[in-house]
Amino acid sequence: MSLKSKIVHLISFIIGLLINVQVLAAQCPSSVLPQKALTNYLEAMQERRFTDAFKFVSNSMTDGRSNKDWAELQEMFYIGGGVIIFGIDVRQAIAIESDADCSSTAIVPNILRSRDNFNNQGITEFELYTIVRIDGRWLVDSQETLFDQPDVDKWFPGETIPEFLDKK
């Protein structure tokens, strides 16, 4: 391994540690509300009830758009892309270091199974949602999709990223 490769791997490792330090491995003491907010959001998206889904997201997730504008954008994306969600698997909420009791923030993992016009064989996505409490309501604030098996192993023990079928 070249010196350059070693340096790149070391920097990646250090950045990974710094990012992951903020997250505790502990489940939230009372995770029902953050999980419910995510479930409500994902079910509304699955059923294409975008104006309802808007009720479960923060301004960060909508880029400050109005309910009407955001819902129209989602509808255009879903219809144009042929998006179909056929599996939602919301997991136990996890605490972050700065909020160990999950009073205002939690990370909620989810496994989403879907397909669209560009991937008709379907895809399994391993997602991490940050759920925040704003004015007494739990809202989806951000979403991250995991693409590397070591990250999936950390958040979804026992799960593996499926291989794509090679269609010729």
C-alpha positions in Angstrom: 0.0 0.0 0.0 1.4 3.4 -1.0 2.0 6.2 1.5 -0.7 8.2 -0.2 -3.2 5.3 0.2 -2.2 4.9 3.9 -2.8 8.6 4.5 -6.2 8.6 2.8 -7.2 5.5 4.8 -6.0 7.1 8.1 -7.9 10.4 7.3 -11.1 8.4 6.4 -10.8 6.5 9.7 -10.3 9.6 11.8 -13.2 11.4 10.1 -15.4 8.3 10.7 -14.4 8.3 14.4 -15.2 12.0 14.7 -18.6 11.6 13.1 -19.5 8.5 15.1 -18.4 9.9 18.4 -21.5 11.9 18.6 -23.8 8.9 18.5 -24.2 6.7 21.5 -24.9 3.0 21.0 -27.7 3.3 23.6 -31.3 3.1 22.6 -33.5 6.0 23.6 -35.2 5.5 27.0 -38.5 6.4 25.4 -38.2 6.1 21.7 -41.8 5.6 20.7 -42.5 9.2 19.7 -39.4 9.7 17.4 -40.2 6.3 15.8 -43.8 7.2 15.4 -43.0 10.5 13.7 -40.8 8.6 11.2 -43.4 5.9 10.6 -46.1 8.5 10.0 -43.8 10.3 7.5 -42.8 7.2 5.6 -46.3 5.7 5.5 -47.7 9.0 4.1 -44.9 9.0 1.5 -45.6 5.4 0.6 -49.3 6.2 0.1 -48.4 9.4 -1.8 -50.2 11.6 0.8 -47.6 14.3 0.5 -49.5 17.1 2.2 -49.9 14.7 5.2 -46.2 13.8 5.1 -45.3 17.5 5.3 -46.8 17.5 8.9 -43.9 15.2 10.0 -40.9 17.1 8.5 -38.9 20.1 9.6 -38.1 23.2 7.5 -34.7 21.6 6.9 -36.4 18.7 5.1 -38.6 20.9 3.0 -35.9 23.6 2.2 -38.5 26.1 3.7 -41.1 25.4 1.0 -44.8 25.7 1.8 -46.8 22.5 2.2 -48.4 23.0 -1.3 -45.1 23.6 -3.1 -43.3 20.7 -1.3 -46.1 18.3 -1.9 -46.3 19.2 -5.6 -42.5 18.6 -5.9 -42.7 15.2 -4.2 -45.7 14.2 -6.4 -43.8 15.2 -9.5 -40.7 13.2 -8.4 -42.8 10.1 -7.4 -45.0 10.1 -10.5 -42.2 11.0 -13.0 -39.8 8.5 -11.4 -42.4 5.7 -11.0 -41.4 5.5 -7.3 -43.0 2.6 -5.3 -42.2 2.0 -1.7 -43.1 -1.5 -0.7 -41.2 -2.0 2.5 -40.6 0.1 5.6 -38.8 -1.3 8.7 -38.4 1.5 11.3 -36.0 0.5 14.1 -35.4 1.5 17.7 -34.4 5.1 18.2 -30.8 5.7 19.2 -29.5 8.5 21.5 -26.8 11.0 20.5 -24.1 12.0 22.9 -25.4 15.6 23.4 -28.9 14.3 24.2 -28.5 10.9 26.0 -32.2 10.9 27.1 -33.5 11.8 23.7 -35.5 14.7 24.9 -35.0 16.7 21.7 -33.0 14.6 19.2 -32.8 11.0 18.2 -31.4 8.9 15.3 -33.9 6.4 13.9 -32.7 3.7 11.5 -34.9 2.4 8.8 -34.7 -0.2 6.0 -36.6 1.1 3.0 -37.4 -1.2 0.1 -38.5 0.4 -3.1 -38.3 0.5 -6.9 -38.6 3.1 -9.6 -38.3 3.5 -13.3 -34.5 3.4 -13.2 -34.3 0.4 -10.9 -37.2 -1.9 -11.6 -35.6 -4.9 -9.7 -36.0 -3.0 -6.5 -33.5 -1.6 -4.0 -32.9 -2.0 -0.3 -31.8 1.3 1.4 -30.3 1.5 4.8 -31.3 4.9 6.1 -30.6 7.0 9.2 -33.1 9.7 10.1 -32.4 12.5 12.5 -35.7 13.2 14.4 -35.9 16.5 16.3 -38.4 17.9 18.8 -39.6 21.3 17.8 -42.4 23.1 19.7 -43.3 19.8 21.3 -43.6 17.9 18.0 -41.2 15.2 16.7 -40.2 15.9 13.1 -37.9 14.3 10.6 -35.0 16.8 10.2 -32.6 14.9 7.9 -32.0 11.6 6.2 -28.7 9.8 5.3 -28.4 6.6 3.2 -25.6 4.2 4.1 -23.7 2.7 1.2 -20.9 0.8 2.9 -21.2 -2.6 4.6 -19.3 -1.5 7.7 -21.8 1.3 8.3 -24.7 -1.1 7.8 -23.1 -3.5 10.2 -22.9 -0.8 12.9 -26.5 0.4 12.6 -28.3 -2.8 11.3 -26.5 -5.8 12.8 -27.0 -8.9 10.7 -28.1 -7.1 7.6 -26.2 -7.1 4.3 -26.4 -4.8 1.3 -28.0 -6.9 -1.5 -26.1 -7.4 -4.7 -27.6 -6.0 -7.9 -28.6 -8.5 -10.5 -26.5 -8.2 -13.7 -29.1 -7.9 -16.5 -27.6 -8.3 -20.0 
